[in-house]
Amino acid sequence: MINARHNLRGRGKTAEVNMAPLIDLVFLLLIFFMVTTSFVKETGVDVQRPQASTATLKEAGNILVGVSSEGKIFLESKEIDVRSVRAHVERSLAENPEGAVVIVADKESNTGVVIQVMDQCRLAGAENVSIAASRTDGES
């Protein structure tokens, strides 16, 4: 009985699995996920956004400028001066002309600094400049 099974299975040859197609498939999946992944850009400062009942969700691909409660300005996790906001936004708009500028300001930040940042963004050529807010669920 054992001999009959042994003869039916291929006369003693062991089965081999070719790993090359499997490795190729894994690399193709890796490349696919690397290309389709979108990376989230952060401002580099932790802020508490003001709340607004009319806040709307913006699509990804925005240029984020952060303003802390102390009036410090952050772009791509680096602290920058208000005078250099224009140059940084111009460079970012050259890379992504369709990009919108979102100012992520702390609710305790100075309004004058936020207005200066907004003005520098508009001077850089940004047509769509907005201020980030958290959406409130209920009406008051």
C-alpha positions in Angstrom: 0.0 0.0 0.0 2.8 2.4 0.8 4.5 1.6 -2.4 1.4 2.4 -4.5 1.1 5.8 -2.9 4.7 6.4 -3.4 4.5 5.5 -7.1 1.4 7.7 -7.6 3.1 10.8 -6.2 5.9 10.9 -8.6 8.3 8.1 -7.8 10.1 9.6 -4.8 10.7 13.1 -6.0 10.1 15.9 -3.5 8.0 18.9 -4.3 9.8 22.2 -4.6 8.4 25.7 -4.4 10.0 28.3 -6.7 10.4 31.5 -4.5 11.4 33.9 -7.3 7.8 34.7 -8.4 6.8 35.2 -4.8 9.6 37.6 -4.2 8.7 39.5 -7.4 5.1 39.8 -6.2 6.2 41.1 -2.8 8.4 43.8 -4.4 5.6 44.8 -6.7 3.2 45.2 -3.8 5.8 47.2 -1.9 6.3 49.6 -4.8 2.5 49.9 -5.3 2.0 50.9 -1.7 4.9 53.3 -1.6 3.6 55.1 -4.7 0.0 55.4 -3.6 0.7 56.4 0.0 0.1 60.1 0.8 2.1 61.5 3.5 0.6 63.9 6.0 2.4 67.2 6.4 2.4 68.7 9.9 3.1 72.3 11.0 5.6 71.3 13.7 3.7 73.0 16.5 0.9 71.6 18.7 -2.0 74.0 18.7 -5.5 74.1 20.1 -7.7 75.2 17.2 -10.5 77.6 17.7 -14.0 76.1 17.2 -16.4 77.1 14.5 -19.8 75.7 13.5 -19.2 76.5 9.8 -15.8 74.8 9.6 -15.4 72.6 6.4 -13.0 69.8 5.6 -10.3 70.7 3.1 -8.6 68.2 0.8 -5.1 67.0 1.3 -2.1 68.7 -0.5 -2.3 71.9 1.4 0.6 74.1 2.6 0.3 74.3 6.4 1.6 77.3 8.3 1.5 77.0 12.1 1.2 79.9 14.6 1.7 79.1 18.3 0.2 80.9 21.2 3.5 82.7 21.7 3.4 84.1 18.2 6.1 81.7 16.8 5.6 80.7 13.1 6.2 77.1 12.0 6.4 75.6 8.5 7.4 72.0 7.9 8.4 71.5 11.5 10.8 74.4 11.4 10.4 77.7 13.2 10.6 80.6 10.7 10.4 84.4 10.8 7.4 86.3 9.5 9.6 87.9 6.9 10.5 84.5 5.4 6.9 83.2 5.2 6.5 84.7 1.7 9.7 82.9 0.3 8.7 79.6 1.8 5.1 79.8 0.5 6.4 80.8 -3.0 8.7 77.8 -3.0 5.8 75.5 -1.9 3.5 76.9 -4.6 6.2 76.4 -7.2 6.2 72.7 -6.3 2.4 72.5 -6.1 0.6 75.3 -8.0 -2.8 74.0 -7.0 -2.0 74.0 -3.3 -4.0 76.0 -0.8 -2.5 77.6 2.3 -4.0 76.7 5.6 -2.9 78.7 8.7 -3.2 76.5 11.8 -3.2 79.1 14.5 -3.6 78.5 18.2 -6.8 80.0 19.7 -4.6 82.0 22.1 -2.4 83.4 19.3 -2.1 87.1 18.6 -4.4 88.2 15.8 -1.8 90.6 14.5 0.7 87.8 13.8 -2.0 85.7 12.1 -2.9 88.7 9.8 0.8 89.2 9.0 1.2 85.5 8.0 -2.0 85.7 5.9 -0.7 88.8 4.2 2.6 87.2 3.4 0.9 84.2 2.0 -1.2 86.3 -0.3 1.8 88.3 -1.4 3.5 85.0 -2.3 0.7 84.4 -4.8 -1.6 82.1 -2.8 -5.1 82.6 -4.0 -6.8 80.3 -1.4 -5.7 81.1 2.1 -7.8 79.9 5.1 -7.5 79.5 8.8 -8.0 76.0 10.4 -10.7 75.5 13.0 -12.3 72.6 14.8 -15.9 71.9 13.9 -18.4 72.2 16.7 -21.2 69.6 16.6 -24.0 71.7 18.1 -25.3 75.2 17.6 -25.3 77.6 20.5 
